[in-house]
């Protein structure tokens, strides 16, 4: 990596030549080497030029768009069936989806798995570092894809994890939580790209006969297909 000095100077014995022919004399570096401020900007510029950084990653508040009208956030909702049987039930209702197995090599995991992954970051027994505390993941954390050891993962929202949230068995509550999360994403999403919610349809979202979707869930999926739900663009 090239070093960026604090300034460049014309040698004293070549000042007269520079006056006669401006910008023809080679400058020499002076001052601090490297200058941390200039060096930092140079490295950031190189990372952006080579595609390793996007503008949104170094400007998460989008201040570069302060004078430009902001477009509405469009939330991508990926509906998946847990089994082939549920996929067939959805197809009868005119909703065509893939199963969790069909989207491989993208792997679908619950939000608690992402919490365990984050808890291992920075952990080092030799240095007595415990790593990050275990915390539940919010919708901002689960609404994006992760590449972990060359594998692509997507994580379902915390509110449908039945092991951590017993109200996930209440279909009406699930719909209201989905509505709340979509509204939150529209107002708080600042990262690059569009947020993506992975919403699996499980057997608990069927009616008592197990042959049809629960009416509340069916109505929600139909609204999602229309492109708007709870004031959010889908």
Number of C-alpha atoms within 10 A of each C-alpha: 7 8 13 20 18 16 14 13 13 17 12 7 8 12 14 11 13 15 11 9 10 10 11 10 15 11 13 11 13 13 11 11 14 15 14 14 11 16 18 13 12 16 15 15 13 14 13 15 11 10 10 9 14 13 12 15 13 12 14 13 13 15 10 11 10 9 7 8 7 9 6 10 20 19 22 18 17 13 19 23 23 17 17 14 14 23 19 17 18 21 12 13 12 10 15 14 17 16 18 19 15 15 11 11 10 16 16 20 16 19 23 20 14 21 19 16 12 17 16 14 13 11 14 11 9 6 7 8 11 13 14 15 12 14 12 15 19 14 23 18 17 23 22 20 18 17 10 9 6 7 10 14 17 21 25 24 25 21 22 25 16 12 10 13 11 11 14 20 15 12 18 17 15 18 17 13 17 21 16 13 19 25 18 14 21 18 11 10 19 18 16 14 12 16 24 22 25 22 17 20 22 15 17 14 23 20 13 10 8 14 15 18 23 18 14 15 18 17 12 18 17 15 14 18 12 11 14 14 18 16 11 21 17 18
